[in-house]
Amino acid sequence: MHVEFKLPSGAGGQAALYSCSMLNRELARWQDLYGFEYTTHITYYKLTVEFTDEHAYTWFALSWPQTQIRWQICDD
């Protein structure tokens, strides 16, 4: 299971870079609040977040404050 954020394309990748840095900052804030460990990686305009605890996905879905960038929880 993982969370995928769809990063914007265009502007020579600058929009994706900005969005990625904003998401990383917000993910760090979210981790400070809820304490779940996670890893991230980027593949073709998608930022993927994987949590070590399966319960984190429920907490994430209920408490994620950012709604401007489309995201979804995917079952592997």
trRosetta pair geometry for C-beta under 8 A, 3 or more apart (Angstrom, degrees):
i j d omega theta_ij theta_ji phi_ij phi_ji
1 50 7.7 133 92 -134 57 78
1 51 7.9 -28 96 43 101 92
1 54 6.8 83 43 -131 140 83
1 57 5.8 -45 141 -69 136 153
1 73 6.7 5 -174 179 101 95
1 74 6.9 168 -151 88 54 51
1 75 5.5 -23 -100 -115 81 53
1 76 6.0 -111 -53 -4 32 90
2 48 5.2 10 160 -171 138 98
2 49 6.3 157 -170 75 83 45
2 50 4.7 -43 -109 -87 100 79
2 73 7.6 177 94 -153 30 58
2 74 5.6 -14 64 60 76 96
2 76 6.7 66 0 -55 96 101
3 48 7.1 147 78 -158 51 50
3 49 4.3 -13 59 58 104 103
3 50 7.8 -170 22 -71 72 36
3 51 7.9 53 -5 -20 107 98
3 57 7.1 177 -55 -124 100 86
3 60 6.3 -100 -67 140 147 153
3 71 5.9 13 178 180 99 116
3 72 7.3 173 -152 87 61 33
3 73 5.5 -34 -98 -100 72 65
3 74 7.4 154 -105 15 20 79
4 46 5.2 -22 -161 -168 103 115
4 47 7.3 142 -158 74 50 48
4 48 5.6 -19 -101 -101 71 72
4 49 7.9 -164 -72 21 27 73
4 71 6.4 171 88 -151 48 66
4 72 5.6 -10 56 58 94 80
4 74 5.6 35 -9 -11 114 124
5 19 7.8 -168 142 148 125 114
5 23 5.8 153 103 -125 175 155
5 46 6.7 148 71 -160 51 58
5 47 4.3 -10 55 57 109 100
5 48 7.9 -153 22 -69 73 29
5 49 7.4 53 -13 -11 102 105
5 69 5.3 29 -166 133 107 123
5 70 7.3 140 -155 86 56 49
5 71 4.6 -26 -97 -96 67 97
6 45 6.8 22 -165 141 62 94
6 46 6.2 -28 -105 -104 48 76
6 69 6.8 -172 63 177 65 84
6 70 4.6 -3 37 73 117 103
6 71 7.2 -157 6 -80 73 44
7 15 7.6 146 166 115 86 82
7 16 4.1 67 152 -134 126 89
7 19 5.1 161 -139 85 85 135
7 20 6.1 1 -112 -58 135 89
7 42 7.5 14 -14 -142 149 109
7 45 4.5 -139 65 -164 95 65
7 46 6.4 -151 7 -78 93 22
7 47 5.9 92 -49 -19 111 93
7 69 7.3 -1 -99 -154 45 127
8 15 4.2 -66 93 135 116 125
8 16 5.9 -150 68 -71 60 64
8 19 5.8 132 17 -26 94 149
8 45 7.5 -116 82 -154 11 112
8 69 7.8 -106 -31 -119 88 96
9 15 7.2 49 116 69 6 123
9 16 6.7 19 -97 -52 40 115
9 45 5.4 -31 -71 -106 92 148
10 15 5.7 24 74 16 81 139
11 14 4.3 -82 129 49 111 101
11 15 4.6 105 42 -22 129 98
13 16 5.3 -55 -160 43 60 114
13 17 5.9 64 143 -27 81 103
14 17 5.5 -53 -145 36 33 114
14 18 6.3 34 157 -18 66 105
15 18 5.9 -53 -148 37 30 110
15 19 6.3 27 155 -15 64 110
16 19 5.8 -57 -144 41 30 110
16 20 6.0 34 156 -23 65 109
16 45 5.8 -100 -110 -118 136 76
17 20 5.7 -54 -144 35 27 113
17 21 6.5 24 157 -16 62 105
18 21 6.0 -58 -151 36 29 107
18 22 6.4 27 152 -17 64 108
19 22 5.6 -56 -147 39 32 112
19 23 6.2 33 154 -19 67 107
19 47 8.0 -150 120 -17 98 133
19 69 5.9 124 -164 -94 120 139
20 23 5.7 -53 -145 37 30 111
20 24 6.3 32 155 -20 64 105
20 42 6.5 -7 -121 -89 138 138
20 47 5.8 160 -118 -76 86 132
21 24 5.7 -49 -145 35 32 112
21 25 6.5 35 154 -19 62 104
22 25 5.8 -56 -153 35 31 112
22 26 6.4 24 153 -13 65 109
22 66 7.9 133 137 -121 104 146
23 26 5.7 -58 -144 42 32 107
23 27 6.0 36 155 -22 68 106
23 47 5.7 127 99 83 158 167
23 66 7.2 -142 -110 74 72 172
23 69 6.6 -59 -77 50 115 160
24 27 5.6 -50 -142 36 30 113
24 28 6.5 33 155 -21 62 103
24 40 7.0 -132 -102 43 89 168
25 28 5.9 -54 -153 32 29 111
25 29 6.7 29 149 -16 62 104
26 29 5.5 -50 -150 36 37 113
26 30 6.3 40 151 -21 67 104
26 65 6.9 -135 -161 61 119 101
26 66 5.3 41 170 -38 166 131
27 30 5.5 -52 -146 37 33 114
27 31 6.3 36 153 -21 65 104
27 38 6.8 -101 -180 73 120 143
27 40 7.1 81 115 -57 174 136
27 49 6.7 -161 -123 -110 138 139
28 31 5.6 -51 -147 35 31 113
28 32 6.6 38 151 -22 62 102
29 32 5.6 -52 -153 32 33 114
29 33 6.7 29 151 -16 64 105
30 33 5.8 -58 -154 36 33 110
30 34 6.2 -14 166 19 70 112
30 60 7.5 58 169 -118 143 79
30 63 7.2 138 -143 114 104 107
30 64 6.8 -3 -110 -113 145 65
30 65 7.5 -161 -82 10 103 96
31 34 6.7 -77 -131 57 26 80
31 35 6.8 82 -178 -96 61 14
31 36 6.3 -111 -123 61 74 62
31 37 7.5 65 -142 -98 119 31
31 38 6.7 -126 -88 18 120 107
32 35 7.8 20 -165 -67 13 55
33 63 7.7 -151 108 154 137 139
34 56 7.5 125 130 -133 131 86
34 59 5.6 140 -158 154 150 141
34 63 6.9 133 -60 85 138 155
36 51 5.5 -15 162 -143 123 119
36 52 7.5 -178 -177 43 79 80
36 53 5.6 -114 -138 44 100 118
36 56 3.8 119 -152 -115 153 124
36 59 6.7 161 -32 70 142 140
36 60 7.6 -88 58 -56 157 98
37 51 7.0 122 83 -154 54 66
37 52 4.7 4 80 16 107 123
37 53 7.2 101 42 -5 80 95
38 49 5.3 0 180 -172 133 96
38 50 6.4 154 -158 78 76 41
38 51 5.0 -40 -97 -95 88 62
38 52 7.2 -141 -85 -8 38 77
38 56 7.2 -171 -72 151 101 157
39 49 7.5 159 80 -152 40 51
39 50 5.2 -14 58 59 89 95
40 47 6.1 -8 -166 -177 114 93
40 48 6.6 152 -154 80 59 53
40 49 5.3 -21 -97 -97 84 68
40 50 7.8 175 -83 18 35 70
41 47 7.8 169 87 -153 29 54
41 48 5.4 -14 62 58 75 103
42 46 6.9 158 -153 81 57 48
42 47 5.4 -26 -98 -100 81 64
42 48 7.3 177 -88 14 28 78
43 46 5.6 -19 69 61 72 99
43 48 6.7 12 17 -11 100 120
51 54 7.3 154 94 -86 111 21
51 56 3.6 -147 -173 71 161 142
51 57 6.3 -156 31 -51 137 73
51 60 7.3 -150 -45 -33 142 136
52 56 7.6 70 51 -4 51 143
53 56 4.6 105 78 -24 91 103
54 57 6.5 -36 -176 9 50 110
55 58 5.8 -48 -168 33 56 111
55 59 6.5 52 140 -15 76 106
56 59 5.5 -58 -149 43 40 112
56 60 5.8 46 152 -28 71 107
57 60 5.5 -51 -144 34 29 116
57 61 6.4 31 156 -20 63 104
57 73 5.6 97 -166 -138 113 137
58 61 5.9 -54 -148 34 30 109
58 62 6.4 16 158 -8 64 112
59 62 6.1 -69 -149 45 28 104
59 63 5.7 -20 170 17 68 122
60 63 6.6 -83 -131 52 18 85
60 64 5.5 33 178 -51 67 107
60 73 7.5 133 89 -83 121 118
61 64 6.9 -21 -113 1 16 110
61 73 6.2 -44 -75 -32 114 138
64 67 8.0 126 114 -68 95 65
64 71 7.3 -82 138 67 163 149
66 69 6.2 2 145 32 119 93
66 71 8.0 75 94 -9 101 134
